[in-house]
Amino acid sequence: MKAMKPAAAALLVMTLAALAASAQAFAPDLRKSGSEFMGESTRAMQRDDTQNPAMLWVANGEAAWNAGAKNSCASCHGEAKASMRGVAARFPAFDKAAGRVITLGQRIEQCRVGKQGLPASKPDADELLALQSYIALQSRGMPVAPPRDAGTRASAERGRQLFNQRIGQLNMSCAQCHDANWGRKLAGATIPQGHANAYPIYRLEWQGMGSLQRRLRNCMTGVRAAVPPPDAQDLVDLEAWLALRAEGMTMESPGVRP
């Protein structure tokens, strides 16, 4: 076979690279929000703020944001609509003071306890979920945008390994349901892809608001695994991986789920 001239070989490589880039640019995003797996009545409930029960927590969060004259959230951060725009889309994130990756809920607690002198909240306490919901609302419609620093990405990598690790008496991983079997039925419910772009959420099953960690812990209970305590680093790492996995997807917070 006659050898290809260097210039022709270079042109071929460039052409193939251009085709690959083009294919990648137009490759469809197969990711689907959990809202796409819900019934129409539940989707309508999430879309319409006058029907979305999570907006009650948002209203309480707005009141808490402005409560207190000298040490309110507003006294430091001003109008949440401006100062908190996009903040929830960037959590979990590495926190220099803490020396580790923390969630939005943990960041709020840093302010409540450290700056405002308030007692620490219990996990999934309404006052914490209310502030988290109000802040998350300011990112609705924006893309999920996890930080790219080394600390946050290392946490996400640990979370990715946990996502794929089989656990519990049922010996199952998150990936087995949400990567390999999404769209199929489990106990009569459709398995979603497991993207966390709508938390905190109002879940009809709970009849109340809940955090992403509550959902993760529910799944661990479901596969009969040892459940970490709230804010355990394993749960934070899983949150960091889920944020990276959903990078670019639209924030829907606060969401509604069955």
MOGIMO-V330435 format. One record per residue. N is the residue number from 1. PHI is phi in whole degrees, 0 to 359 (999 if undefined). Layout:
N/PHI, N/PHI
This chain:
1/999, 2/288, 3/290, 4/284, 5/295, 6/306, 7/295, 8/292, 9/297, 10/296, 11/296, 12/296, 13/299, 14/296, 15/294, 16/297, 17/297, 18/295, 19/296, 20/297, 21/296, 22/296, 23/298, 24/293, 25/295, 26/257, 27/297, 28/292, 29/276, 30/275, 31/287, 32/230, 33/294, 34/300, 35/295, 36/286, 37/260, 38/269, 39/289, 40/298, 41/295, 42/287, 43/298, 44/296, 45/298, 46/289, 47/293, 48/264, 49/299, 50/284, 51/254, 52/288, 53/296, 54/295, 55/292, 56/295, 57/290, 58/299, 59/297, 60/294, 61/294, 62/296, 63/296, 64/293, 65/301, 66/260, 67/287, 68/88, 69/281, 70/261, 71/237, 72/283, 73/301, 74/295, 75/295, 76/268, 77/259, 78/73, 79/293, 80/297, 81/302, 82/261, 83/285, 84/258, 85/297, 86/87, 87/296, 88/297, 89/289, 90/253, 91/249, 92/295, 93/212, 94/290, 95/247, 96/298, 97/296, 98/279, 99/73, 100/199, 101/280, 102/230, 103/270, 104/299, 105/300, 106/293, 107/294, 108/297, 109/296, 110/304, 111/287, 112/300, 113/278, 114/282, 115/260, 116/262, 117/71, 118/273, 119/293, 120/298, 121/278, 122/285, 123/305, 124/58, 125/294, 126/300, 127/295, 128/286, 129/296, 130/295, 131/296, 132/296, 133/294, 134/295, 135/291, 136/296, 137/301, 138/291, 139/255, 140/300, 141/91, 142/268, 143/282, 144/299, 145/223, 146/297, 147/299, 148/254, 149/291, 150/297, 151/296, 152/292, 153/292, 154/294, 155/297, 156/297, 157/294, 158/298, 159/295, 160/298, 161/295, 162/294, 163/299, 164/263, 165/273, 166/286, 167/222, 168/77, 169/296, 170/275, 171/53, 172/236, 173/247, 174/301, 175/297, 176/299, 177/277, 178/273, 179/256, 180/268, 181/227, 182/297, 183/92, 184/272, 185/261, 186/225, 187/53, 188/85, 189/252, 190/284, 191/281, 192/277, 193/281, 194/79, 195/267, 196/260, 197/252, 198/224, 199/274, 200/291, 201/236, 202/265, 203/253, 204/300, 205/298, 206/274, 207/56, 208/182, 209/278, 210/206, 211/271, 212/299, 213/295, 214/298, 215/293, 216/298, 217/291, 218/300, 219/297, 220/296, 221/297, 222/298, 223/263, 224/60, 225/255, 226/294, 227/261, 228/294, 229/291, 230/306, 231/68, 232/301, 233/298, 234/302, 235/291, 236/297, 237/297, 238/298, 239/299, 240/296, 241/292, 242/296, 243/294, 244/293, 245/295, 246/258, 247/306, 248/91, 249/287, 250/280, 251/291, 252/244, 253/301, 254/275, 255/269, 256/234, 257/226, 258/300
